[in-house]
Amino acid sequence: MRVSLRIDGRAGGGRADIPLAPTQALLEALDRSGSLQGVASELGISYRSAWGQLAALEHALGRPAAVKTKGHGSALTPLGNGLLALLKSSQVRLGPALAAEEMALADGLRRLLEPGMVRIRLAASHDPLLLDALETRQDIDLMIAGSLDALARLREGAVDAAGFHYGAEGPPPPPFDILFSDPEWSVESLFRREQGLLFAPGNPLGLTDVASIADRKARFVNRQRGAGTRIWFERLCREASVPLDSIVGHHTEEFTHQAVAALIATGAADVGMGTRAVAERFTLDFRPLGWETYHLVVRATLPPERLAPLREQILKRAQSAPGYAPPAAHQSRT
């Protein structure tokens, strides 16, 4: 049984209240389609309704959220882009809490309705390839969490398995290193993926590394505390003797690579760190920083065959997906 919780609400205090979920849907559709007719088609409403929703939003804001250009359809204004980025960021920040509640609610409902079904609870760091593979697995409940948070939930018994990465290849740093030597856990490498810096097309600020981000006061968007990508970025800063406080936006946190890329694509940030795959998805420029291995850790008592089909499916995808590769054989420890 799948449970999906949505965030809704209203923002008030201006000329009129702004319904948050419908506004995000409207702005996303307009950004994708470039016309109100496209909005109407995508949202399944009339052109008049789409026009009315945009007019109501602009009345509440007191300024245009979109501009119509003759022969080129409609495009979001800087205000519209900024509002869309804020709404997306709010969704992302609340995502982990919603995911945890979805898992708890789904588990409770299954215990009531399907008492004989045994499922696997997985907390994992976000990755598009992993998510695509899990779409076909009805026996696995996924909760997105940073690498350290996923491992914490595994240790406390809230989940049966955890997906994590720690940045760059080589010996695992603390606290990840103990997982590979503790007989309580079985660790297996799922895939390798390439990470780097994400920029707007053309890299307008000419950024090359963490030092240039600090020197040029580029607006950086970070991952949340405990995320493997953040751990990697902060290590790069230490190695380059770049103080974290010199990075503009270092405290701006997002919970997925997609959220980081979305802020850069909309102009709300200049640079972030993420995978080559997400850079291609958002048509961003990408400067490689290195490869890392994404691991899966489970309790040693969990029968290996329970997750074998998932591992095989991920391996097959990693052999052909851009920015991914199969893991090195020596990196697993079971």
C-alpha positions, 0 to 999 in steps of 0.5 A, spaced: 500 500 500 502 506 497 501 513 502 502 519 499 501 526 503 501 533 500 503 539 503 497 545 502 496 551 505 495 559 504 499 565 505 496 571 507 497 578 509 497 582 502 491 584 498 489 577 498 491 570 500 495 565 496 493 558 495 500 555 495 499 548 492 495 551 486 500 557 485 506 552 485 502 548 480 500 554 476 507 557 476 510 550 474 506 549 468 507 556 465 514 555 466 514 548 462 509 550 457 511 558 456 503 559 455 497 560 458 494 555 453 499 550 455 497 551 462 490 549 461 492 543 457 497 541 462 492 542 468 486 540 465 482 546 466 479 552 461 484 557 458 479 562 462 480 558 468 488 559 467 487 566 466 483 567 472 488 564 477 494 568 474 490 574 475 488 572 482 495 571 483 498 577 481 492 581 484 495 578 491 502 579 489 501 586 487 506 585 481 506 581 475 508 574 476 508 572 468 509 577 462 507 575 455 511 577 449 508 577 442 510 571 438 513 568 444 508 566 449 508 567 456 514 567 461 515 568 468 518 574 471 523 574 476 518 575 481 514 569 479 521 565 478 523 567 485 516 565 488 516 558 484 523 557 487 521 558 494 515 554 494 519 548 491 524 549 496 519 549 502 516 542 499 523 539 499 525 541 506 519 538 508 520 532 504 523 528 509 518 529 515 513 527 510 516 521 508 517 519 515 510 520 516 508 516 509 512 510 511 509 510 518 502 511 516 503 506 510 506 501 515 500 502 520 495 501 514 498 494 512 498 491 519 491 492 519 489 490 512 495 486 510 497 482 516 501 477 513 505 481 508 513 482 510 516 488 507 523 492 507 523 499 510 529 503 506 532 509 508 536 512 503 540 518 500 536 521 494 539 518 487 534 518 481 537 511 479 535 508 485 528 511 485 527 509 478 529 502 480 524 502 486 518 504 482 517 497 480 518 494 487 512 494 491 515 490 497 520 496 499 518 502 502 522 508 501 524 514 506 529 519 503 534 521 508 541 524 508 546 519 509 548 520 516 540 520 518 539 514 514 544 510 518 541 513 524 534 510 523 537 503 521 541 503 528 535 505 532 531 499 528 526 504 524 528 501 518 531 495 515 536 497 510 540 504 509 543 507 502 549 512 503 555 515 500 560 519 503 564 522 497 570 521 493 573 514 492 578 511 497 578 508 504 571 510 508 572 516 513 569 516 520 563 514 522 562 510 515 568 506 516 565 502 522 560 499 518 565 495 513 568 492 519 562 491 524 559 484 523 552 486 525 552 489 518 552 487 511 555 492 506 554 492 499 556 497 493 550 498 489 553 503 483 558 509 482 556 516 480 560 522 478 559 528 482 561 535 480 559 543 480 553 545 477 552 552 474 547 555 469 549 554 462 555 557 459 558 558 467 557 566 467 561 567 473 567 562 470 567 558 476 572 552 477 573 550 484 571 551 491 576 557 491 573 561 486 566 560 489 568 564 495 572 569 491 567 571 486 561 571 492 557 566 488 551 564 491 552 557 493 546 552 495 548 547 499 545 540 501 542 538 508 547 537 514 548 529 514 548 529 507 554 525 503 554 531 498 555 536 503 560 532 507 564 531 501 563 539 499 566 541 506 572 536 505 574 540 499 573 546 502 578 544 508 583 541 503 583 548 499 583 552 506 577 555 504 573 557 510 565 555 510 563 562 512 566 565 506 561 561 501 555 565 500 549 561 501 553 555 505 547 555 510 542 554 504 540 547 505 536 543 500 534 535 501 535 533 493 540 534 487 534 536 483 532 541 488 539 544 488 539 544 480 532 547 480 534 553 484 540 554 479 536 553 473 531 558 475 537 563 477 535 563 485 543 560 486 549 560 482 552 554 483 551 547 487 554 540 488 550 534 484 551 529 480 552 529 472 545 526 471 541 531 474 546 536 471 543 533 464 536 533 466 536 540 468 541 542 462 546 545 467 553 546 465 557 541 469 565 541 472 567 534 475 570 533 482 570 526 482 567 519 482 563 516 489 560 509 490 553 509 493 552 503 498 547 499 501 547 497 508 543 492 511 542 487 518 546 481 517 540 477 519 536 479 513 536 474 507 541 476 501 535 474 496 530 479 499 534 485 496 538 481 490 533 483 485 533 490 486 541 490 486 541 486 479 536 491 476 540 497 479 547 494 476 543 493 469 541 501 469 548 503 472 551 500 466 548 505 461 546 511 465 550 517 463 554 519 470 553 512 473 558 506 473 558 499 476 561 498 483 568 496 483 568 489 486 572 490 492 568 495 495 563 490 498 563 487 504 558 482 507 
